[in-house]
Each structure stands twice: as structure tokens, then as C-alpha cells.
């Protein structure tokens, strides 16, 4: 798929820059600071995924039903209202994070703005513009970090890096503001609340609930490590997890392209064709994951200087999880197309409970390695049912010879 390759090419470039950034953080940041950074970033991820992934997926899935072509800026205003509410409710966390909490809050706002600009282009199938937002954001982050390292060297602090990330996102968002966002429309709270009312009263509330729980699900391993293990185990998992995120850059590109393509598919045969082309990518991705897991015994100690020896095993386990996710998770776009939101909500609810139980059982015994095993099992518990439900939907459409 040409669009996937376009997004992927820019994604490779931007994620390569972020990979360098991640390597620099592991090398120059003390373990206690890296543990704090990992925890702070997880809080930001939960808020961002809840307030960006959920709303932005709704923006694409319900673009026509909610007449969002006439209310794009108000939709962003609704996200910012949710962001402010999240920050206020999270103030008790400032006791454990200190000044880092307010820096995280700034990062959450910046992420919300930056991600909406990407979604705006994604919905319009403008994938080059979509990718440029991510690329220039990565460039700004890396340049800021390099400058900071030149000044502080091995005294790198979590809050300093978080500030750089927030500033980079705001810099990239600024050109989008000048072209597409008017402050007068952005601050129209009643209009934003009307959109919220439609979402809450309709089936989209289950989609929002799905992404809310998915946000916690994707970070529950780190939260559980923070609560039940020491900083070294948290930093070790954070290190292995960083390489895992780099490995998943292709999956991110696939999801970016598939969501609007699946929404616009005309019939079941076109849907099948989309996913048939994906099968070749699964084989290539699996080979890359195998090579990555095998070479981890050399490149991970080189990167971290031997600070996190268990990160090798953590990464290898997460490589298996990455292959499972790549093979099965793209089918969630079918479920969104046919609004199986209740199914997704129920599925992620049960998977979250399973993940908590697994982490409570495995982390006390095996630390970061136990958390990675819990991630593998619980992720499979989500993606397998999604795949089978998707195939069931497509089979029913084929039998009915349905035109979408």
C-alpha cells in the first residue's frame, strides 16, 4: 500500500531520531531519574491516549455522523476541556512527582494539540502532512536534548527532558494554528459541550470508554512496577520497553493508514484486499523482530553500559508481543467501522483485570521480566478476540454480498 509506505518512510525517519533520543536518555540519565521519567511519561501517555486517541478516533469514525467538518475547532476545544479536567483531578500525584507533575501537565496539553493536527490531516488522507508533523516534532526534540546534554552531561533530569518534549510539540503545532484554528471558535464552550452530549448519549461512549481503559491497559505494567518493585526494576523495564516501542513503529504507520481506508471501503471484497496486502508485511515484521531479539545481547549492553542486564530478556519477550500485536491488532479497524464498540469495551475491561492480576502475581517474583510476560499474555487476550470478531464480520458481509 503506497500510503503505508509513505507514512512508514517518514515514520522510520522520525522514529530513528526518537531512537537516538531514547538511547541518549538511557546512557546519560541516572537510573533513579530514568525511573521517574518512565513513570512520568506513563502518566502523560494515559492522559494523552484517553484525551487524544479516543477523541481523535471518534473524529475519524464519526466525522460524517457528527458533522465535524463544521465543528473541527470546537472538537479540539472539547479535548482541551477534558485535558484541564484530567490535570485538576491528578493534582494529588504532585506529591510523588513534585515539579515534574506540572511539567507532565504541560506535556499533556502540548500532546493534545500536536496529535489533533495529525488527526486533521489523517482524516483528510493527507498522509504527507500527517507525517511531517511527526518528523519535525522528532527533529525539534532531538536538537533540544542534544543541546541540554552539552550543558548538563550526566546530570540529566527527567523534568528537563519533559519540558523539551512539550516545547517541541508546541513549536510544530504553531503553523497548524495559524491556518486552521481560530481562538474565537476554540473557546466556544457550549458548542464543545453539545458535541460531548452527542458522544455520551450515543454508542460512541463505549468507544471513548474503550480508549480510556486501553490507555490504562497500555501503561498498567509500569504503574504496577512503580507500586510493587524498586526503581532499578522500573528503569530496566522502561529500557526494554523503549526498544519495543521503536520496533512497533511499523504498526503505528499501519494503523494510521488503515483507519480512514477501512472507513472508506465500498464493499467486503475491498476490505479483504486491504488486509491481504497486510499479510506480506506481517512476515517481514516477524523477521525483523526475530533479528532484533537475537542481536539484543550485543546492542543493549552497548547502549546502557551494562546498567540494565535484564532489559535483554524483557525486550525479547516484548518482541513476541510485538509480533502478536502486528498480526492481529489491525483488525480492530473493522470493528470500529461496524461500531462494535460495546464488544471492544467489554473486551478491554476483562483484559485490564487480567493484566492487573498477572502483574500482581509475576512482578513480586520476577520483577521487570514478570511485567513483560504479563504484557505478552494480556495483549494476546485482547488482540486474538479482535481478530476472530473481525473475520466473523467480513464472512457475514461476504455471505450477504453486502455493499458498504
Secondary structure, DSSP 8 states (H G I E B T S, - for coil): -HHHHHHHHHHHHHHHHHHHHHHHHHHHB-HHHHHHHHHHHHHHHHHHIIIIIHHHHHHHHTTTTTTGGG-HHHHHHHHHHHHHHHHHHTGGGHHHHTHHHHHHHHHHHHHHHHHHHHHHHHHTT-HHHHHHHHHHHHHHHHHHHHHHHHHHGGGB-HHHHHHHHHHHHHHHHHHHHHHH--HHHHT-HHHHHHHHHHHHHSTHHHHHHHHHHHHHHHHHHHHHHHHHS-HHHHHHHHHHHHHHHHHTHHHHHHHHHHHHHHHH--BHHHHHHHHHHHHHHHHHHHHHHHHHHHHHHHHHHHHHTTS-TTHHHHHHHHHHHHHHHHHHGGGHHHHHHTT-HHHHHHHHHHHHHHHHHHHHHHHHHHHHHHHHHHHHHHHHHHHHHHHHHHHHHHHHHHHHT-B-
